[in-house]
Amino acid sequence: MAASDTMTFRIAGELEVNRLAYGALQLIDSGYDAQGALRPGVDPAAVLGKVVELGINLIDTADIYGPHIVEEQIAAALAPYPDHLVISTKGGLKRIAPGKLQADSRPEHMRAAVEGSLRRLRLEQLPLWTLHQIDEAIPIEDIVGTMGDLRREGKIRFLGLSKPKMAILQRALSVEPIACIQNRFNVADQRDADLADFCARHGIAFQA
């Protein structure tokens, strides 16, 4: 998340989460395309229960994980969710061949992704929905416009983008508020450090 002196961060100034989150992709034995069955020898309910017990209150997942398996396991283990727990999921990718994913930001695909995640996660509203990959065939203004429509319909509370470039983020912000960015950022791969600084200055969560 963006830099702070505290151990928590308020997404969009509202959702208070601990800075250490749990990436639920680890529940499945997956390859590059995030397809796979549950990891052998792992009890998802026990893992997720321990995650919450340890005080982690943001769990990150995606509809493509499995696909669908991880969202279903989260709901089976934790729904109905405690008030402090934030379930963050992603959509906007489709599998077109073994080991190959493709962005799909058409309105009908994003709507189906959001509605599917709502159903599998047993939620009336997704606290944070992130576009998993930006579809370069569609203007970002149109993509974010569809996301905003879903927000106004009450299906999403806050919007996120995964791996946007600075110019794309700024264009997106001209249409809708963006609460969270997901991007790789570690000692071996500090890509887009300027983007992380921009997020820190503007109160946008940076999920590394």
Secondary structure, 3 states (H helix, E strand, C coil): CCCCCCCEEEECCCEEEECCCEEHHHHECCCCCCECCECCCCCHHHHHHHHHHCCCCEEECCCCCECCHHHHHHHHHHCCCCCCCEEEEEECEEEEECCEEEECCCHHHHHHHHHHHHHHHCCCCEEEEEECCCCCCCCHHHHHHHHHHHHHCCCEEEEEEECCCHHHHHHHHCCCCCCEEECCCECCECCCHHHHHHHHHHCCEEEC
